[in-house]
Amino acid sequence: MPAMKTYEPKPEHKKFLDDLKAQMPPEMPAQEILAIVSQFVGQLIALQDQRVMSPDQAMQVVGQNIEIGNQAVLSTIPNILKPEGEG
């Protein structure tokens, strides 16, 4: 499957994501939040217009954005990425 086009996030995308994060209950375990949000992503995939985006394309969007999200967090904590004694 060819690589999908990527876009720089717009301010409204950042605000939407920040608003979603603000809704996470701080006392809820991370695994529960992951399970709930994953179900929501599954629902969003099912709601895609298959004339515009196939389920495989939707999963590619999800996978690429999971990687982007992981990198965004890891870049804020660089010591995790370096072996002990480096840095």
N, C-alpha and C positions, 0 to 999 in steps of 0.2 A: 504494500500500500504506500503511495507517495506521501512524503512528509506534508503535514498540514501547515498552512500559513500561520505565522504567529503575529500577534499585535501587542503593542505597548498598552498597558492598562490605562484607561481614561480615569479622570478624577472620580467620576460617578461609579466606576467599577471598584475603586479602592474604598469609597464610602460604603458601598453595598457590602463588601467583604468585612469592613470594620464593624458595620452594624450587625452583621451575622455573628461575628466573634463576641460582640458585647452581649448577645443573648445567651451565650453558653453559661449554664449554671456553674459557678465556681466549685460547688460541693459535689458535682456529678463526676464520677470517675471518667478518665479520658477514653477508656474502652467503650463505655456506654455512649458517650458523645459520638465516637467514631461509628458505632453501629447505627445510631439514629440518623446521622448525616449520610451514611452510605445508603440507607434505605431511601432517603430523600433523593439522592443522586440517581438511584435506580428508577424512581418515579419520574424524574426529569428526563431520563433517557427514553422511557416509554412514551413520554409526551412529545418527543421530537417528530416533526413532520417528515416521514420517511421519503417523501418526494424531494426533500432538501438535504436530509442527513440520514444515512443508513445507521443501524445499530452499531456496526463496526466503526464507522466514522465517529459516532458519539463516544464510543469507548476509547478511541484514539485521543479525542479531546480531553476526556477524563484522565487518561494516563499521562498525557503531556502536562496537564495542569497539576497533577499530583507531584510530578517531578519538580515543577516550578515552585510549588508550595514547600516541598522538602528543602530545596536549595535556599529559598528565602529564609527559612528558619535556621538552617545550618550555617548560613553566612552570618547570622547574628551571634553565634556561639562557636567561633573558629577553633577554640581549643579542643573541641570534640574531634575535629578533622585531623589534628596533628598528633603523631606518635609522641609518647611521653619524652620529654627532654628537648623537643624541637620548639621553635617559636620564640 
